[in-house]
Amino acid sequence: YADAILYSKLLLLSIIFITPYVLLLNVSIYQSMIEGYIKIKPSMDIIKIFLFIILIPKFQIYGIIIAVVLNDVILFVILFIWFIKTNKKFLIESSV
Protein backbone atom coordinates (compact mmCIF):
# COMPACT_ATOMS: atom_id res chain seq x y z
CA TYR A 1 0.00 0.00 0.00
CA ALA A 2 2.77 2.44 0.86
CA ASP A 3 4.44 1.81 -2.49
CA ALA A 4 1.19 2.55 -4.32
CA ILE A 5 1.07 6.00 -2.74
CA LEU A 6 4.58 6.76 -3.97
CA TYR A 7 3.73 5.51 -7.48
CA SER A 8 0.60 7.64 -7.54
CA LYS A 9 2.49 10.74 -6.48
CA LEU A 10 5.05 10.20 -9.21
CA LEU A 11 2.34 9.68 -11.83
CA LEU A 12 0.72 12.94 -10.77
CA LEU A 13 3.69 14.74 -12.33
CA SER A 14 2.21 14.03 -15.73
CA ILE A 15 -0.82 16.21 -14.91
CA ILE A 16 1.47 19.24 -15.11
CA PHE A 17 1.94 18.56 -18.82
CA ILE A 18 -1.39 16.93 -19.67
CA THR A 19 -3.41 20.05 -18.79
CA PRO A 20 -1.72 22.47 -21.25
CA TYR A 21 -1.56 19.66 -23.82
CA VAL A 22 -5.34 19.24 -23.69
CA LEU A 23 -5.79 23.02 -23.86
CA LEU A 24 -3.64 23.31 -26.99
CA LEU A 25 -5.34 20.31 -28.54
CA ASN A 26 -8.80 21.79 -27.95
CA VAL A 27 -7.75 25.15 -29.41
CA SER A 28 -6.39 23.33 -32.45
CA ILE A 29 -9.62 21.41 -32.87
CA TYR A 30 -11.61 24.63 -32.53
CA GLN A 31 -9.50 26.26 -35.23
CA SER A 32 -9.93 23.24 -37.53
CA MET A 33 -6.22 22.43 -37.42
CA ILE A 34 -6.71 18.80 -36.40
CA GLU A 35 -5.25 17.42 -39.65
CA GLY A 36 -1.73 18.32 -38.58
CA TYR A 37 -2.26 16.72 -35.20
CA ILE A 38 -3.46 13.53 -36.85
CA LYS A 39 -0.15 13.43 -38.75
CA ILE A 40 1.87 13.96 -35.54
CA LYS A 41 -0.03 11.48 -33.33
CA PRO A 42 1.48 8.20 -34.68
CA SER A 43 4.99 9.42 -33.95
CA MET A 44 3.93 10.17 -30.38
CA ASP A 45 2.71 6.60 -29.95
CA ILE A 46 5.98 5.27 -31.35
CA ILE A 47 7.91 7.39 -28.84
CA LYS A 48 5.80 5.95 -26.00
CA ILE A 49 6.43 2.37 -27.12
CA PHE A 50 10.14 3.10 -27.49
CA LEU A 51 10.30 4.55 -23.96
CA PHE A 52 8.52 1.48 -22.57
CA ILE A 53 10.92 -0.87 -24.36
CA ILE A 54 13.96 1.00 -23.06
CA LEU A 55 12.88 1.88 -19.50
CA ILE A 56 10.78 -1.06 -18.27
CA PRO A 57 13.55 -3.69 -18.33
CA LYS A 58 15.94 -1.29 -16.65
CA PHE A 59 13.74 0.21 -13.92
CA GLN A 60 10.68 -2.13 -13.66
CA ILE A 61 7.67 -0.26 -12.23
CA TYR A 62 9.62 2.98 -12.02
CA GLY A 63 10.42 2.55 -15.71
CA ILE A 64 6.72 2.56 -16.48
CA ILE A 65 6.22 5.71 -14.42
CA ILE A 66 9.23 7.45 -15.97
CA ALA A 67 8.08 6.45 -19.46
CA VAL A 68 4.56 7.79 -18.91
CA VAL A 69 5.74 11.10 -17.44
CA LEU A 70 8.50 11.54 -20.01
CA ASN A 71 6.06 10.73 -22.80
CA ASP A 72 3.68 13.41 -21.54
CA VAL A 73 6.51 15.95 -21.45
CA ILE A 74 7.61 15.08 -24.99
CA LEU A 75 3.99 15.08 -26.16
CA PHE A 76 3.44 18.57 -24.78
CA VAL A 77 6.69 19.93 -26.25
CA ILE A 78 5.96 18.51 -29.71
CA LEU A 79 2.40 19.82 -29.70
CA PHE A 80 3.51 23.23 -28.39
CA ILE A 81 6.18 23.62 -31.08
CA TRP A 82 3.74 22.48 -33.78
CA PHE A 83 1.07 24.85 -32.48
CA ILE A 84 3.43 27.85 -32.45
CA LYS A 85 4.75 27.09 -35.94
CA THR A 86 1.32 26.65 -37.48
CA ASN A 87 -0.46 29.42 -35.62
CA LYS A 88 1.40 32.66 -36.26
CA LYS A 89 -1.35 34.92 -34.95
CA PHE A 90 -0.51 34.01 -31.34
CA LEU A 91 3.03 35.32 -31.65
CA ILE A 92 3.45 38.76 -30.08
CA GLU A 93 5.40 41.23 -32.16
CA SER A 94 7.09 44.22 -30.61
CA SER A 95 6.09 47.61 -31.96
CA VAL A 96 9.36 49.35 -31.19
N, C-alpha and C positions, 0 to 999 in steps of 0.2 A: 504494500500500500504506500509506503513512504517513497519508494522509487517512482510510483505512478505520479505522485505529486511533482517530483522533480522533472519528469518527462513532460508533464502538462505545462509546467512553467517555461520550459525550453521551447515547446511548440507555440506558446503564446507570442514568441518573438516574431513569428511570421505575420501576425495581425498588423504589425507596424507597416508592413509592405503590402499586405493584401488590400487594406482600406484605400490607399491612393491608387492602387492598380484598378480596383473596381470603379473608382471615380473616373479615371481616365478612359476606361473601357466604355462606361456608360455615356460619357461625352462623345466618344468616337461613334458609338451607335446612334446617338441623337443627331450627329452631323452626317450620317450616312457614309462613314468612312470604314465600315466594317470589313470591306473587301481586303484591305491591307492587313488587318488583324488576322483574317482567315489564312492569309499567306504566311504570316509569322508563327501562328499557333503550332504547326507541326514541329518546327524547330525547337520550340519550348518543351514539347513532350519528349523529344529526343534528348535534350539536355537533362531532363529529369531522370530518364532511364539511365543515361550515362552516369549521373551522380549516384544513383542507387547501386549500379554495378561497381563503381569505384569505392564508395564509402561503406556499404553494408558489410562486406567481408572484413574490412579493416577495423571498424568501430562497433559492429553489431547494432544494438538498438540506438545507440548514439549516432551511428552512421545514418540511420533512417531519419532521425531528427535533424541532423546537420544537412542532409540532402533536401529535406522538405523546406527548411528555412532558407538555405542557399538558393534553392530553385525559386522561391518567392522573391528573393532579392534580385536575382538575375531577370526574372519575369518582369518585375517592376522597372528595372533599368532599361531593358529592351523596349518595353512599351512606352516608357517616358521619352526615350530618344526618338522612337518612331513617331510619336505624337508631336514632338517639337519640330521634327523635320517636315512633317506633312501638314502642319497647321501653323502657318507663318503668322496668322493674325493675332496669336497670343504672345508673340515676341514684342517686347517693349523697346521702342527706339527712342534714343535721346534726342531732344530738340535743341541741342546746344549749337 
